[in-house]
Amino acid sequence: QVQLVESGGGLVQAGGSLTLSCAASRRLFSENVMGWYRQAPGKQRELVATMSTSGSTNYVASVKGRFTISRDNAKNTVYLQMNSLKPEDTAVYYCNLKRTAWPNDDYWGQGTQVTVSS
């Protein structure tokens, strides 16, 4: 029903910045939450940041003050600005969409690699 396409990953030195983008294939009229999760080798996937249609945000403690999530509802796109990157931020980052009204479905992007060198 909905495809998510991510871009913006890459290799950066510690202290550098990257911006990730995720575009949904069609406009969503229902209330929803879009955001980013990440999975490092040998670890479980964790929430990084989310933003609801109404603008409420949620961040994992380790990225507060460094990462900023934003979204453009007209473009069906969510962004993650990542500043002051650390080697421990290295992971595959996945875009996620959850509709909080009917049909209450859940979608994932294919993932984009972020590697931070020391």
N, C-alpha and C positions, 0 to 999 in steps of 0.2 A: 504493500500500500504506500509506503514512504521509503525512499532511499536517502541515505545520508552520505555526503561526499566531503571528505576532509582534505585539507591542504595546509602547508606551512611548516611541517616538521623538517628536521635537519640536524646538522652537527654545529655546535657552538661551544666556545670556551666558557669556563666558569665566570660568572659575572655578566655575561652577555644576555641578549634578549631574543625572543622569538614570538611570533604571533600565529596562532592556529585559527583556521576558519573551518566551519562546517555548514554546508548548505543542504537544506531539505528539498526534495524533488518537487514538492507541491506545497501550496499554502495550507496551513492548518487553522481552522476556525474555532476549534475547541480549545479550552484551557490546557496548557501543557507546560512541561518543564524540559528545558534543553540544557545540556552540560557536558562535562568532560570527566572521564575516568582514566586511570592509567594502571598499567601492569608492568612491573619490573621483573627480570628473570628470577624465578624461584619464589615469587611473592604473588599473593592474591590481588585481584583487581580492586582498586580503591577509588572512592569518589575524590575528585579534585575540586570541582566547582560546578554549581548549577545556577540557573536563573529561570524563574517562572515567567509566564506571559505577563503577569502583573508587575514584574520587576524585582521580586524577592530573590535574594542570593544566598548561597550557602558555599562555604569553603572549608576544605580540610585545614587544620591548624597550621600545618607545616608550610603552606603557601600564602597565608594571610599577610598582606602588606607587600607581596611580591607579584602575585598574579591578579589579574582583573578580568572578570567575565562580563561580556556585553552581548546584546542581541539586537538585530534589526528585524522586527516582525514583518515589515513590508517585503524584505528580501528573503525571509525564511532562513536566516543565517545567524549563527552564534559564533562568537570570537573568544579566544583566550589570549590575552596579552601576558606574556611571561617575562618578567624582569629579574635581574640578579639571580640568574640560574645557577644551580648547584649540581655537582655530579650526582647527588642522590635524586635529582629530578629525572634522571635518565630512565626512560620507560617507553613503552608503546602507549600512545594516548588515543582513546576511543571517544568519539562523539556519541551522545545518547539522547534519545527523545522519548519522553513518557507523556502520553495524553492522560490528564487527570479527570477527564469526563469521557463519556461513551465515545469510542469503543474501549477505552482504557488500555490501549496497546503500548508496546515498548519496542523501540528500534535501536540498532547499533550501526555505527560506521565500521569500516574495515580496519581502521587503526592507522596511525602515522607515527613513525619512529622519531623520538627526540633523544639526542645523545649530547651530554654535557661533559666536556673534557676538563681535567684539572690543570 
